[in-house]
Amino acid sequence: MSIFENKKYILIGDRDGVPGESLKEVVNTIPGSEVVFAATECFV
């Protein structure tokens, strides 16, 4: 059992880095995880 299993996630990606949708795809591979919000923002 991992510390990341069975948790809810809020993911904020970066436009010039890792987008939120890419983070969401990775988190969806964790058993029992749920993405409640995923977005890609532009930090200036």
mmCIF entry with sequence, helices, sheets and N, C-alpha, C, O atoms, coordinates in Angstrom:
data_MODEL
# 
_entry.id   MODEL 
# 
_entity.id                         1 
_entity.type                       polymer 
_entity.pdbx_number_of_molecules   1 
# 
_entity_poly.entity_id                      1 
_entity_poly.type                           'polypeptide(L)' 
_entity_poly.nstd_linkage                   no 
_entity_poly.nstd_monomer                   no 
_entity_poly.pdbx_seq_one_letter_code       MSIFENKKYILIGDRDGVPGESLKEVVNTIPGSEVVFAATECFV 
_entity_poly.pdbx_seq_one_letter_code_can   MSIFENKKYILIGDRDGVPGESLKEVVNTIPGSEVVFAATECFV 
_entity_poly.pdbx_strand_id                 A 
# 
loop_
_entity_poly_seq.entity_id 
_entity_poly_seq.num 
_entity_poly_seq.mon_id 
_entity_poly_seq.hetero 
1 1  MET n 
1 2  SER n 
1 3  ILE n 
1 4  PHE n 
1 5  GLU n 
1 6  ASN n 
1 7  LYS n 
1 8  LYS n 
1 9  TYR n 
1 10 ILE n 
1 11 LEU n 
1 12 ILE n 
1 13 GLY n 
1 14 ASP n 
1 15 ARG n 
1 16 ASP n 
1 17 GLY n 
1 18 VAL n 
1 19 PRO n 
1 20 GLY n 
1 21 GLU n 
1 22 SER n 
1 23 LEU n 
1 24 LYS n 
1 25 GLU n 
1 26 VAL n 
1 27 VAL n 
1 28 ASN n 
1 29 THR n 
1 30 ILE n 
1 31 PRO n 
1 32 GLY n 
1 33 SER n 
1 34 GLU n 
1 35 VAL n 
1 36 VAL n 
1 37 PHE n 
1 38 ALA n 
1 39 ALA n 
1 40 THR n 
1 41 GLU n 
1 42 CYS n 
1 43 PHE n 
1 44 VAL n 
# 
_struct_asym.id          A 
_struct_asym.entity_id   1 
# 
_struct_conf.conf_type_id            HELX_P 
_struct_conf.id                      HELX_P1 
_struct_conf.pdbx_PDB_helix_id       AA1 
_struct_conf.beg_label_comp_id       GLY 
_struct_conf.beg_label_asym_id       A 
_struct_conf.beg_label_seq_id        20 
_struct_conf.pdbx_beg_PDB_ins_code   ? 
_struct_conf.end_label_comp_id       VAL 
_struct_conf.end_label_asym_id       A 
_struct_conf.end_label_seq_id        27 
_struct_conf.pdbx_end_PDB_ins_code   ? 
_struct_conf.beg_auth_comp_id        GLY 
_struct_conf.beg_auth_asym_id        A 
_struct_conf.beg_auth_seq_id         20 
_struct_conf.end_auth_comp_id        VAL 
_struct_conf.end_auth_asym_id        A 
_struct_conf.end_auth_seq_id         27 
_struct_conf.pdbx_PDB_helix_class    1 
_struct_conf.details                 ? 
_struct_conf.pdbx_PDB_helix_length   8 
# 
_struct_conf_type.id          HELX_P 
_struct_conf_type.criteria    ? 
_struct_conf_type.reference   ? 
# 
_struct_sheet.id               AA1 
_struct_sheet.type             ? 
_struct_sheet.number_strands   2 
_struct_sheet.details          ? 
# 
_struct_sheet_order.sheet_id     AA1 
_struct_sheet_order.range_id_1   1 
_struct_sheet_order.range_id_2   2 
_struct_sheet_order.offset       ? 
_struct_sheet_order.sense        parallel 
# 
loop_
_struct_sheet_range.sheet_id 
_struct_sheet_range.id 
_struct_sheet_range.beg_label_comp_id 
_struct_sheet_range.beg_label_asym_id 
_struct_sheet_range.beg_label_seq_id 
_struct_sheet_range.pdbx_beg_PDB_ins_code 
_struct_sheet_range.end_label_comp_id 
_struct_sheet_range.end_label_asym_id 
_struct_sheet_range.end_label_seq_id 
_struct_sheet_range.pdbx_end_PDB_ins_code 
_struct_sheet_range.beg_auth_comp_id 
_struct_sheet_range.beg_auth_asym_id 
_struct_sheet_range.beg_auth_seq_id 
_struct_sheet_range.end_auth_comp_id 
_struct_sheet_range.end_auth_asym_id 
_struct_sheet_range.end_auth_seq_id 
AA1 1 LYS A 8  ? ASP A 14 ? LYS A 8  ASP A 14 
AA1 2 GLU A 34 ? GLU A 41 ? GLU A 34 GLU A 41 
# 
loop_
_atom_site.group_PDB 
_atom_site.id 
_atom_site.type_symbol 
_atom_site.label_atom_id 
_atom_site.label_alt_id 
_atom_site.label_comp_id 
_atom_site.label_asym_id 
_atom_site.label_entity_id 
_atom_site.label_seq_id 
_atom_site.pdbx_PDB_ins_code 
_atom_site.Cartn_x 
_atom_site.Cartn_y 
_atom_site.Cartn_z 
_atom_site.occupancy 
_atom_site.B_iso_or_equiv 
_atom_site.pdbx_formal_charge 
_atom_site.auth_seq_id 
_atom_site.auth_comp_id 
_atom_site.auth_asym_id 
_atom_site.auth_atom_id 
_atom_site.pdbx_PDB_model_num 
ATOM 1   N N  . MET A 1 1  ? 0.835   -1.182 0.000   1.00 0.00 ? 1  MET A N  1 
ATOM 2   C CA . MET A 1 1  ? 0.000   0.000  0.000   1.00 0.00 ? 1  MET A CA 1 
ATOM 3   C C  . MET A 1 1  ? 0.883   1.250  0.000   1.00 0.00 ? 1  MET A C  1 
ATOM 4   O O  . MET A 1 1  ? 1.852   1.343  0.754   1.00 0.00 ? 1  MET A O  1 
ATOM 5   N N  . SER A 1 2  ? 0.539   2.180  -0.836  1.00 0.00 ? 2  SER A N  1 
ATOM 6   C CA . SER A 1 2  ? 1.291   3.415  -0.976  1.00 0.00 ? 2  SER A CA 1 
ATOM 7   C C  . SER A 1 2  ? 0.608   4.539  -0.203  1.00 0.00 ? 2  SER A C  1 
ATOM 8   O O  . SER A 1 2  ? -0.598  4.484  0.042   1.00 0.00 ? 2  SER A O  1 
ATOM 9   N N  . ILE A 1 3  ? 1.372   5.552  0.179   1.00 0.00 ? 3  ILE A N  1 
ATOM 10  C CA . ILE A 1 3  ? 0.775   6.701  0.864   1.00 0.00 ? 3  ILE A CA 1 
ATOM 11  C C  . ILE A 1 3  ? -0.085  7.532  -0.087  1.00 0.00 ? 3  ILE A C  1 
ATOM 12  O O  . ILE A 1 3  ? -0.831  8.403  0.362   1.00 0.00 ? 3  ILE A O  1 
ATOM 13  N N  . PHE A 1 4  ? 0.008   7.279  -1.382  1.00 0.00 ? 4  PHE A N  1 
ATOM 14  C CA . PHE A 1 4  ? -0.758  8.023  -2.376  1.00 0.00 ? 4  PHE A CA 1 
ATOM 15  C C  . PHE A 1 4  ? -2.094  7.378  -2.705  1.00 0.00 ? 4  PHE A C  1 
ATOM 16  O O  . PHE A 1 4  ? -2.920  7.996  -3.375  1.00 0.00 ? 4  PHE A O  1 
ATOM 17  N N  . GLU A 1 5  ? -2.327  6.155  -2.252  1.00 0.00 ? 5  GLU A N  1 
ATOM 18  C CA . GLU A 1 5  ? -3.568  5.446  -2.563  1.00 0.00 ? 5  GLU A CA 1 
ATOM 19  C C  . GLU A 1 5  ? -4.727  5.973  -1.730  1.00 0.00 ? 5  GLU A C  1 
ATOM 20  O O  . GLU A 1 5  ? -4.542  6.449  -0.610  1.00 0.00 ? 5  GLU A O  1 
ATOM 21  N N  . ASN A 1 6  ? -5.934  5.877  -2.303  1.00 0.00 ? 6  ASN A N  1 
ATOM 22  C CA . ASN A 1 6  ? -7.175  6.228  -1.613  1.00 0.00 ? 6  ASN A CA 1 
ATOM 23  C C  . ASN A 1 6  ? -7.206  7.676  -1.133  1.00 0.00 ? 6  ASN A C  1 
ATOM 24  O O  . ASN A 1 6  ? -7.619  7.953  -0.007  1.00 0.00 ? 6  ASN A O  1 
ATOM 25  N N  . LYS A 1 7  ? -6.775  8.580  -1.974  1.00 0.00 ? 7  LYS A N  1 
ATOM 26  C CA . LYS A 1 7  ? -6.769  10.003 -1.644  1.00 0.00 ? 7  LYS A CA 1 
ATOM 27  C C  . LYS A 1 7  ? -7.462  10.790 -2.759  1.00 0.00 ? 7  LYS A C  1 
ATOM 28  O O  . LYS A 1 7  ? -7.638  10.291 -3.870  1.00 0.00 ? 7  LYS A O  1 
ATOM 29  N N  . LYS A 1 8  ? -7.848  12.017 -2.444  1.00 0.00 ? 8  LYS A N  1 
ATOM 30  C CA . LYS A 1 8  ? -8.403  12.947 -3.424  1.00 0.00 ? 8  LYS A CA 1 
ATOM 31  C C  . LYS A 1 8  ? -7.332  13.987 -3.745  1.00 0.00 ? 8  LYS A C  1 
ATOM 32  O O  . LYS A 1 8  ? -6.581  14.411 -2.866  1.00 0.00 ? 8  LYS A O  1 
ATOM 33  N N  . TYR A 1 9  ? -7.270  14.393 -5.013  1.00 0.00 ? 9  TYR A N  1 
ATOM 34  C CA . TYR A 1 9  ? -6.196  15.270 -5.465  1.00 0.00 ? 9  TYR A CA 1 
ATOM 35  C C  . TYR A 1 9  ? -6.722  16.526 -6.143  1.00 0.00 ? 9  TYR A C  1 
ATOM 36  O O  . TYR A 1 9  ? -7.708  16.489 -6.880  1.00 0.00 ? 9  TYR A O  1 
ATOM 37  N N  . ILE A 1 10 ? -6.043  17.639 -5.877  1.00 0.00 ? 10 ILE A N  1 
ATOM 38  C CA . ILE A 1 10 ? -6.219  18.891 -6.594  1.00 0.00 ? 10 ILE A CA 1 
ATOM 39  C C  . ILE A 1 10 ? -4.903  19.132 -7.312  1.00 0.00 ? 10 ILE A C  1 
ATOM 40  O O  . ILE A 1 10 ? -3.856  19.254 -6.675  1.00 0.00 ? 10 ILE A O  1 
ATOM 41  N N  . LEU A 1 11 ? -4.951  19.201 -8.635  1.00 0.00 ? 11 LEU A N  1 
ATOM 42  C CA . LEU A 1 11 ? -3.726  19.293 -9.438  1.00 0.00 ? 11 LEU A CA 1 
ATOM 43  C C  . LEU A 1 11 ? -3.682  20.624 -10.175 1.00 0.00 ? 11 LEU A C  1 
ATOM 44  O O  . LEU A 1 11 ? -4.638  20.995 -10.855 1.00 0.00 ? 11 LEU A O  1 
ATOM 45  N N  . ILE A 1 12 ? -2.576  21.340 -10.039 1.00 0.00 ? 12 ILE A N  1 
ATOM 46  C CA . ILE A 1 12 ? -2.388  22.594 -10.761 1.00 0.00 ? 12 ILE A CA 1 
ATOM 47  C C  . ILE A 1 12 ? -1.091  22.477 -11.549 1.00 0.00 ? 12 ILE A C  1 
ATOM 48  O O  . ILE A 1 12 ? -0.001  22.420 -10.980 1.00 0.00 ? 12 ILE A O  1 
ATOM 49  N N  . GLY A 1 13 ? -1.232  22.442 -12.862 1.00 0.00 ? 13 GLY A N  1 
ATOM 50  C CA . GLY A 1 13 ? -0.079  22.341 -13.738 1.00 0.00 ? 13 GLY A CA 1 
ATOM 51  C C  . GLY A 1 13 ? 0.371   23.701 -14.220 1.00 0.00 ? 13 GLY A C  1 
ATOM 52  O O  . GLY A 1 13 ? -0.291  24.711 -13.980 1.00 0.00 ? 13 GLY A O  1 
ATOM 53  N N  . ASP A 1 14 ? 1.486   23.719 -14.891 1.00 0.00 ? 14 ASP A N  1 
ATOM 54  C CA . ASP A 1 14 ? 2.066   24.950 -15.410 1.00 0.00 ? 14 ASP A CA 1 
ATOM 55  C C  . ASP A 1 14 ? 2.090   24.885 -16.929 1.00 0.00 ? 14 ASP A C  1 
ATOM 56  O O  . ASP A 1 14 ? 2.396   23.839 -17.501 1.00 0.00 ? 14 ASP A O  1 
ATOM 57  N N  . ARG A 1 15 ? 1.771   25.985 -17.579 1.00 0.00 ? 15 ARG A N  1 
ATOM 58  C CA . ARG A 1 15 ? 1.724   26.025 -19.037 1.00 0.00 ? 15 ARG A CA 1 
ATOM 59  C C  . ARG A 1 15 ? 3.083   25.715 -19.661 1.00 0.00 ? 15 ARG A C  1 
ATOM 60  O O  . ARG A 1 15 ? 3.149   25.024 -20.678 1.00 0.00 ? 15 ARG A O  1 
ATOM 61  N N  . ASP A 1 16 ? 4.155   26.209 -19.072 1.00 0.00 ? 16 ASP A N  1 
ATOM 62  C CA . ASP A 1 16 ? 5.494   25.991 -19.617 1.00 0.00 ? 16 ASP A CA 1 
ATOM 63  C C  . ASP A 1 16 ? 6.175   24.764 -19.030 1.00 0.00 ? 16 ASP A C  1 
ATOM 64  O O  . ASP A 1 16 ? 7.280   24.411 -19.440 1.00 0.00 ? 16 ASP A O  1 
ATOM 65  N N  . GLY A 1 17 ? 5.526   24.116 -18.078 1.00 0.00 ? 17 GLY A N  1 
ATOM 66  C CA . GLY A 1 17 ? 6.093   22.933 -17.430 1.00 0.00 ? 17 GLY A CA 1 
ATOM 67  C C  . GLY A 1 17 ? 5.236   21.718 -17.716 1.00 0.00 ? 17 GLY A C  1 
ATOM 68  O O  . GLY A 1 17 ? 5.046   21.340 -18.872 1.00 0.00 ? 17 GLY A O  1 
ATOM 69  N N  . VAL A 1 18 ? 4.724   21.112 -16.670 1.00 0.00 ? 18 VAL A N  1 
ATOM 70  C CA . VAL A 1 18 ? 3.885   19.921 -16.798 1.00 0.00 ? 18 VAL A CA 1 
ATOM 71  C C  . VAL A 1 18 ? 2.419   20.358 -16.726 1.00 0.00 ? 18 VAL A C  1 
ATOM 72  O O  . VAL A 1 18 ? 1.989   20.889 -15.702 1.00 0.00 ? 18 VAL A O  1 
ATOM 73  N N  . PRO A 1 19 ? 1.648   20.143 -17.790 1.00 0.00 ? 19 PRO A N  1 
ATOM 74  C CA . PRO A 1 19 ? 0.233   20.544 -17.793 1.00 0.00 ? 19 PRO A CA 1 
ATOM 75  C C  . PRO A 1 19 ? -0.599  19.721 -16.801 1.00 0.00 ? 19 PRO A C  1 
ATOM 76  O O  . PRO A 1 19 ? -0.250  18.586 -16.475 1.00 0.00 ? 19 PRO A O  1 
ATOM 77  N N  . GLY A 1 20 ? -1.681  20.299 -16.337 1.00 0.00 ? 20 GLY A N  1 
ATOM 78  C CA . GLY A 1 20 ? -2.562  19.644 -15.386 1.00 0.00 ? 20 GLY A CA 1 
ATOM 79  C C  . GLY A 1 20 ? -3.136  18.337 -15.899 1.00 0.00 ? 20 GLY A C  1 
ATOM 80  O O  . GLY A 1 20 ? -3.280  17.390 -15.126 1.00 0.00 ? 20 GLY A O  1 
ATOM 81  N N  . GLU A 1 21 ? -3.466  18.257 -17.173 1.00 0.00 ? 21 GLU A N  1 
ATOM 82  C CA . GLU A 1 21 ? -4.027  17.029 -17.742 1.00 0.00 ? 21 GLU A CA 1 
ATOM 83  C C  . GLU A 1 21 ? -3.010  15.889 -17.726 1.00 0.00 ? 21 GLU A C  1 
ATOM 84  O O  . GLU A 1 21 ? -3.388  14.727 -17.574 1.00 0.00 ? 21 GLU A O  1 
ATOM 85  N N  . SER A 1 22 ? -1.730  16.209 -17.881 1.00 0.00 ? 22 SER A N  1 
ATOM 86  C CA . SER A 1 22 ? -0.694  15.175 -17.793 1.00 0.00 ? 22 SER A CA 1 
ATOM 87  C C  . SER A 1 22 ? -0.573  14.660 -16.365 1.00 0.00 ? 22 SER A C  1 
ATOM 88  O O  . SER A 1 22 ? -0.414  13.459 -16.143 1.00 0.00 ? 22 SER A O  1 
ATOM 89  N N  . LEU A 1 23 ? -0.647  15.558 -15.413 1.00 0.00 ? 23 LEU A N  1 
ATOM 90  C CA . LEU A 1 23 ? -0.623  15.141 -14.008 1.00 0.00 ? 23 LEU A CA 1 
ATOM 91  C C  . LEU A 1 23 ? -1.821  14.257 -13.692 1.00 0.00 ? 23 LEU A C  1 
ATOM 92  O O  . LEU A 1 23 ? -1.702  13.276 -12.957 1.00 0.00 ? 23 LEU A O  1 
ATOM 93  N N  . LYS A 1 24 ? -2.965  14.606 -14.246 1.00 0.00 ? 24 LYS A N  1 
ATOM 94  C CA . LYS A 1 24 ? -4.192  13.834 -14.017 1.00 0.00 ? 24 LYS A CA 1 
ATOM 95  C C  . LYS A 1 24 ? -4.051  12.411 -14.533 1.00 0.00 ? 24 LYS A C  1 
ATOM 96  O O  . LYS A 1 24 ? -4.491  11.470 -13.873 1.00 0.00 ? 24 LYS A O  1 
ATOM 97  N N  . GLU A 1 25 ? -3.446  12.239 -15.699 1.00 0.00 ? 25 GLU A N  1 
ATOM 98  C CA . GLU A 1 25 ? -3.241  10.901 -16.255 1.00 0.00 ? 25 GLU A CA 1 
ATOM 99  C C  . GLU A 1 25 ? -2.349  10.052 -15.360 1.00 0.00 ? 25 GLU A C  1 
ATOM 100 O O  . GLU A 1 25 ? -2.576  8.851  -15.216 1.00 0.00 ? 25 GLU A O  1 
ATOM 101 N N  . VAL A 1 26 ? -1.346  10.661 -14.764 1.00 0.00 ? 26 VAL A N  1 
ATOM 102 C CA . VAL A 1 26 ? -0.450  9.925  -13.868 1.00 0.00 ? 26 VAL A CA 1 
ATOM 103 C C  . VAL A 1 26 ? -1.186  9.538  -12.582 1.00 0.00 ? 26 VAL A C  1 
ATOM 104 O O  . VAL A 1 26 ? -1.081  8.399  -12.128 1.00 0.00 ? 26 VAL A O  1 
ATOM 105 N N  . VAL A 1 27 ? -1.923  10.473 -12.000 1.00 0.00 ? 27 VAL A N  1 
ATOM 106 C CA . VAL A 1 27 ? -2.630  10.200 -10.742 1.00 0.00 ? 27 VAL A CA 1 
ATOM 107 C C  . VAL A 1 27 ? -3.718  9.149  -10.949 1.00 0.00 ? 27 VAL A C  1 
ATOM 108 O O  . VAL A 1 27 ? -4.009  8.377  -10.036 1.00 0.00 ? 27 VAL A O  1 
ATOM 109 N N  . ASN A 1 28 ? -4.319  9.110  -12.128 1.00 0.00 ? 28 ASN A N  1 
ATOM 110 C CA . ASN A 1 28 ? -5.366  8.117  -12.399 1.00 0.00 ? 28 ASN A CA 1 
ATOM 111 C C  . ASN A 1 28 ? -4.838  6.686  -12.371 1.00 0.00 ? 28 ASN A C  1 
ATOM 112 O O  . ASN A 1 28 ? -5.634  5.750  -12.299 1.00 0.00 ? 28 ASN A O  1 
ATOM 113 N N  . THR A 1 29 ? -3.538  6.488  -12.425 1.00 0.00 ? 29 THR A N  1 
ATOM 114 C CA . THR A 1 29 ? -2.967  5.139  -12.352 1.00 0.00 ? 29 THR A CA 1 
ATOM 115 C C  . THR A 1 29 ? -2.823  4.652  -10.916 1.00 0.00 ? 29 THR A C  1 
ATOM 116 O O  . THR A 1 29 ? -2.524  3.478  -10.696 1.00 0.00 ? 29 THR A O  1 
ATOM 117 N N  . ILE A 1 30 ? -3.028  5.527  -9.933  1.00 0.00 ? 30 ILE A N  1 
ATOM 118 C CA . ILE A 1 30 ? -2.910  5.158  -8.522  1.00 0.00 ? 30 ILE A CA 1 
ATOM 119 C C  . ILE A 1 30 ? -4.235  4.551  -8.066  1.00 0.00 ? 30 ILE A C  1 
ATOM 120 O O  . ILE A 1 30 ? -5.282  5.174  -8.242  1.00 0.00 ? 30 ILE A O  1 
ATOM 121 N N  . PRO A 1 31 ? -4.216  3.358  -7.489  1.00 0.00 ? 31 PRO A N  1 
ATOM 122 C CA . PRO A 1 31 ? -5.459  2.708  -7.055  1.00 0.00 ? 31 PRO A CA 1 
ATOM 123 C C  . PRO A 1 31 ? -6.214  3.535  -6.004  1.00 0.00 ? 31 PRO A C  1 
ATOM 124 O O  . PRO A 1 31 ? -5.633  3.982  -5.015  1.00 0.00 ? 31 PRO A O  1 
ATOM 125 N N  . GLY A 1 32 ? -7.497  3.725  -6.234  1.00 0.00 ? 32 GLY A N  1 
ATOM 126 C CA . GLY A 1 32 ? -8.339  4.425  -5.277  1.00 0.00 ? 32 GLY A CA 1 
ATOM 127 C C  . GLY A 1 32 ? -8.210  5.938  -5.287  1.00 0.00 ? 32 GLY A C  1 
ATOM 128 O O  . GLY A 1 32 ? -8.824  6.606  -4.455  1.00 0.00 ? 32 GLY A O  1 
ATOM 129 N N  . SER A 1 33 ? -7.434  6.497  -6.199  1.00 0.00 ? 33 SER A N  1 
ATOM 130 C CA . SER A 1 33 ? -7.261  7.942  -6.230  1.00 0.00 ? 33 SER A CA 1 
ATOM 131 C C  . SER A 1 33 ? -8.415  8.600  -6.982  1.00 0.00 ? 33 SER A C  1 
ATOM 132 O O  . SER A 1 33 ? -9.048  7.989  -7.842  1.00 0.00 ? 33 SER A O  1 
ATOM 133 N N  . GLU A 1 34 ? -8.671  9.861  -6.636  1.00 0.00 ? 34 GLU A N  1 
ATOM 134 C CA . GLU A 1 34 ? -9.722  10.624 -7.304  1.00 0.00 ? 34 GLU A CA 1 
ATOM 135 C C  . GLU A 1 34 ? -9.214  12.037 -7.531  1.00 0.00 ? 34 GLU A C  1 
ATOM 136 O O  . GLU A 1 34 ? -8.770  12.698 -6.593  1.00 0.00 ? 34 GLU A O  1 
ATOM 137 N N  . VAL A 1 35 ? -9.277  12.504 -8.775  1.00 0.00 ? 35 VAL A N  1 
ATOM 138 C CA . VAL A 1 35 ? -8.894  13.875 -9.103  1.00 0.00 ? 35 VAL A CA 1 
ATOM 139 C C  . VAL A 1 35 ? -10.161 14.720 -9.039  1.00 0.00 ? 35 VAL A C  1 
ATOM 140 O O  . VAL A 1 35 ? -11.069 14.546 -9.852  1.00 0.00 ? 35 VAL A O  1 
ATOM 141 N N  . VAL A 1 36 ? -10.223 15.633 -8.074  1.00 0.00 ? 36 VAL A N  1 
ATOM 142 C CA . VAL A 1 36 ? -11.405 16.475 -7.929  1.00 0.00 ? 36 VAL A CA 1 
ATOM 143 C C  . VAL A 1 36 ? -11.283 17.769 -8.720  1.00 0.00 ? 36 VAL A C  1 
ATOM 144 O O  . VAL A 1 36 ? -12.291 18.396 -9.047  1.00 0.00 ? 36 VAL A O  1 
ATOM 145 N N  . PHE A 1 37 ? -10.044 18.177 -9.032  1.00 0.00 ? 37 PHE A N  1 
ATOM 146 C CA . PHE A 1 37 ? -9.825  19.388 -9.823  1.00 0.00 ? 37 PHE A CA 1 
ATOM 147 C C  . PHE A 1 37 ? -8.462  19.299 -10.483 1.00 0.00 ? 37 PHE A C  1 
ATOM 148 O O  . PHE A 1 37 ? -7.468  18.960 -9.840  1.00 0.00 ? 37 PHE A O  1 
ATOM 149 N N  . ALA A 1 38 ? -8.425  19.607 -11.778 1.00 0.00 ? 38 ALA A N  1 
ATOM 150 C CA . ALA A 1 38 ? -7.156  19.666 -12.512 1.00 0.00 ? 38 ALA A CA 1 
ATOM 151 C C  . ALA A 1 38 ? -7.209  20.857 -13.458 1.00 0.00 ? 38 ALA A C  1 
ATOM 152 O O  . ALA A 1 38 ? -8.173  21.032 -14.202 1.00 0.00 ? 38 ALA A O  1 
ATOM 153 N N  . ALA A 1 39 ? -6.164  21.669 -13.420 1.00 0.00 ? 39 ALA A N  1 
ATOM 154 C CA . ALA A 1 39 ? -6.114  22.853 -14.269 1.00 0.00 ? 39 ALA A CA 1 
ATOM 155 C C  . ALA A 1 39 ? -4.672  23.119 -14.683 1.00 0.00 ? 39 ALA A C  1 
ATOM 156 O O  . ALA A 1 39 ? -3.722  22.666 -14.044 1.00 0.00 ? 39 ALA A O  1 
ATOM 157 N N  . THR A 1 40 ? -4.544  23.863 -15.765 1.00 0.00 ? 40 THR A N  1 
ATOM 158 C CA . THR A 1 40 ? -3.237  24.331 -16.219 1.00 0.00 ? 40 THR A CA 1 
ATOM 159 C C  . THR A 1 40 ? -3.256  25.856 -16.148 1.00 0.00 ? 40 THR A C  1 
ATOM 160 O O  . THR A 1 40 ? -4.107  26.500 -16.762 1.00 0.00 ? 40 THR A O  1 
ATOM 161 N N  . GLU A 1 41 ? -2.336  26.417 -15.412 1.00 0.00 ? 41 GLU A N  1 
ATOM 162 C CA . GLU A 1 41 ? -2.279  27.861 -15.203 1.00 0.00 ? 41 GLU A CA 1 
ATOM 163 C C  . GLU A 1 41 ? -0.998  28.431 -15.796 1.00 0.00 ? 41 GLU A C  1 
ATOM 164 O O  . GLU A 1 41 ? -0.035  27.705 -16.045 1.00 0.00 ? 41 GLU A O  1 
ATOM 165 N N  . CYS A 1 42 ? -1.002  29.726 -16.015 1.00 0.00 ? 42 CYS A N  1 
ATOM 166 C CA . CYS A 1 42 ? 0.181   30.437 -16.503 1.00 0.00 ? 42 CYS A CA 1 
ATOM 167 C C  . CYS A 1 42 ? 0.684   31.320 -15.371 1.00 0.00 ? 42 CYS A C  1 
ATOM 168 O O  . CYS A 1 42 ? 0.046   32.311 -15.015 1.00 0.00 ? 42 CYS A O  1 
ATOM 169 N N  . PHE A 1 43 ? 1.837   30.954 -14.804 1.00 0.00 ? 43 PHE A N  1 
ATOM 170 C CA . PHE A 1 43 ? 2.427   31.719 -13.712 1.00 0.00 ? 43 PHE A CA 1 
ATOM 171 C C  . PHE A 1 43 ? 3.465   32.658 -14.288 1.00 0.00 ? 43 PHE A C  1 
ATOM 172 O O  . PHE A 1 43 ? 4.422   32.222 -14.928 1.00 0.00 ? 43 PHE A O  1 
ATOM 173 N N  . VAL A 1 44 ? 3.276   33.949 -14.060 1.00 0.00 ? 44 VAL A N  1 
ATOM 174 C CA . VAL A 1 44 ? 4.184   34.946 -14.610 1.00 0.00 ? 44 VAL A CA 1 
ATOM 175 C C  . VAL A 1 44 ? 4.976   35.579 -13.499 1.00 0.00 ? 44 VAL A C  1 
ATOM 176 O O  . VAL A 1 44 ? 5.805   36.453 -13.751 1.00 0.00 ? 44 VAL A O  1 
# 
